[in-house]
Amino acid sequence: MAKHTILVTGGAGFIGSHLCLRLFDEGCHVICLDNYFTGRRENFGDRYQELILSGHFEFVRHDVIDPIVLEIDRIFHLACPASPVHYQYNPVKTIKTNVLGTYHMLGLAKRVKARILLASTSEVYGDPQVHPQPETYWGHVNPIGVRSCYDEGKRVAETLMMDYHRQHNLAVRIARIFNTYGPNMAVNDGRVMSNFICQALRDEAITVYGNGEQTRSFCYVSDLVDGLMRLMDSDTTEPVNLGNDREVSMLDLVKGIETTLGRPLKTVPRPLPPDDPARRRPDLTRARTLLGYEPQVPLEEGLRRTVSYFQQVLSGPR
């Protein structure tokens, strides 16, 4: 991807910031676009000054629900709050971000003939009745539930991507991203990984919803970024699952954090939230076959790095 000018929407967010740095390090000119609802310039840490002084990195404060005119070669479209706490805060704005934001980015891509990658989500599968979930599965989604602004918003975004591809021959890529974790997650992210770790570090009881037997598959952020890079460089317009296919129950995750911290943790049960999926694990056959994708960071190592990050954040100035 060297020499390309690349736009990353949501570029100051958790995944976006890691992707921006990877692209910059590979010699790209990077335009990081973000409205800073959940994104933060602090996610670039001690590299912020280097990026600014390089002449090959631009920060643009902009909301994708409004059009923008830029000259770029490729677009990684990541803009949208991804945790229930954030996307349910303003559900109408969330669905506008997914639908209007994707529409505007596709219009931009069409104008400059850019390749565009959509960061879709495993949430398009809803509470799946097929396990693990292959890309051919159409999902089991509640269209009027509290999560619909995100779930259905991403499904419409995928529809827009494919219609622009069929109608305008636009080069599109669709990544269905499964649970991702690592440094730069927000303390108030609201997802299970950050919740559990921050509660543990504050010596609070871990909030476990339901019986704790529901499962997720956790992908370390560097593995996810590698998958996004591979997908962008590929020739496939089909949706591709990206994540880690090691399935972990919530109680197993608590045990993993206990092992990382070297001490036992208390748990407190809570009722399951509405429409919370019981099981979630990607079928990675397509990613392995088409992209040569293989997650490299085991959960134990990823937990160690993520706990270390949150220890620094929670001990620093608030």
Secondary structure, 3 states (H helix, E strand, C coil): CCCCEEEEECCCCHHHHHHHHHHHHCCCEEEEEECCCCCCHHHHHHHHHHHHHHCCEEEEECCCCCCCCCCCCEEEECCCCCCHHHHCCCHHHHHHHHHHHHHHHHHHHHHHCCEEEEEEEHHHHECCCCCCECCCCCCECCCCCCCHHHHHHHHHHHHHHHHHHHHHCCCEEEEEECCEECCCCCCCCCCHHHHHHHHHHCCCCEEEECCCCCEEECEEHHHHHHHHHHHHHCCCCCEEEECCCCEEEHHHHHHHHHHHHCCCCCEEEECCCCCCCCCCCECCHHHHHHHCCCCCCCHHHHHHHHHHHHHHHHHCCC
